[in-house]
C-alpha cells in the first residue's frame, strides 16, 4: 500500500494560511442520483470517503480509504426503497446496513396477529427526515431522524448521527432510539457491517475476544477456522457464528485484519452485548458481515420464546454507539491484532 511520502500539516493556522474554506479538508455534500435517490458524499483529509443513503435509513453504502474499497456493493445498487420487494432484493451491500428496529432475523409471521415480518426488518427502508450537516470546529456531524411507525402498532423514533474529525480515518455512529408510543415495543437492532475485497480476502482474519457458537451444521463444519478467511469458492454455503464477547470498560472491540489493511469496530457493549459473524466467501459474492447488536438474528418470535427479546417501555430511550476505523499502518495493525 502506498503511504503519503511526507506528513501533512493540517493545523488550523496552516490550513487558514492556504485556504479560507475548510470544506476542502472535511465536508459532506448532498446530491441527487438520476433515479431521484439522495446521497451524502462525505470525505476527510485522512483519505476516508463515504456515501450515505438518506432514502435508505441513512446507511453507509460505498466506502473507500485512500482509494481502496472497504465494502462490497450489489450490482445495480443503491436500490430504491420498495416495501413490495424482499429484503434480499433490496440489499445494497455497503459498509453499513441497519437491521431492525423491531425485528432482526429470518422472515416470520407473528403467531397472534399473523403480521408478516421480512428478513431483518424495515430499518434500511426508512426515509431520513430533518437531515442536517454541521461543522463543529474540526468535526463534521451529520444528523437525521428515522421513524418506524405503524397505525395501532410501534411508534419508534431514532435520532441518528455520524461524526468525523478532520484527519482521523474513523466514523462514529450514534443512535438514540425512543419509544414514542403508549405501549411497550420490541427493540431489535443489529449493525450489519459488510466488508469486501481487499479488506477481506484470502488470509484475512477476525480478531475478537469471545466464546464462539456456530449457528447450524454449515457453521459447525467451519468452526475450527471461524477466524480465517479463504479463497473465493463457487457455491460456498454461508457460515454464521454467534460470539459472546469478553468486554472491559463497557466497550467491545473486533478487528478484521490483513498484513496491510485493517478495519476495527468499537462499540458500547452494555447496549449491544451480541456480535454475529457472517462468513460468505462465495465467488463473486465475497462479502462478510461483522455485526454488533442488542440481539442475535433469530427473529422476534424466537427471541421472545427464549427470553431474549428487549422491550422498550413507553417514553423510554436507548442509546447505541459504534465506531468504525481503518488503517494501513503496520504498528496499528499489530496493536489491533492483539486487541490493544
Secondary structure, DSSP 4 states (H G I P E B T S, - for coil): ----SS-----HHHHHHH-S-GGGTEEEEEEE-TTS-EEEEEEETTSEEEEEEGGGTTEEEEEEETTEE-S-B-TTPSPPP-TTS-HHHH--BSSEEEEEES--SS-EE-TTT--EE-TTBSGGGPPPEEEEEEEETTEEEEEEEEEEE-TTS-EEEEEEEEEEESS-SEEEEEEEEEE-SSS-EE-EEEEEEEE-TTTS-TT-EEE--EEEEESSHHHHHTGGGTTB----BTTPPPEEEEEEE--BTTEEEEEEE-SS-EEEEEEETTT--EEEEEE-EETTEE-EEEEEESS-SS-HHHHHHTT---EEPTT-EEEEEEEEEEE--HHHHHHHHTT-
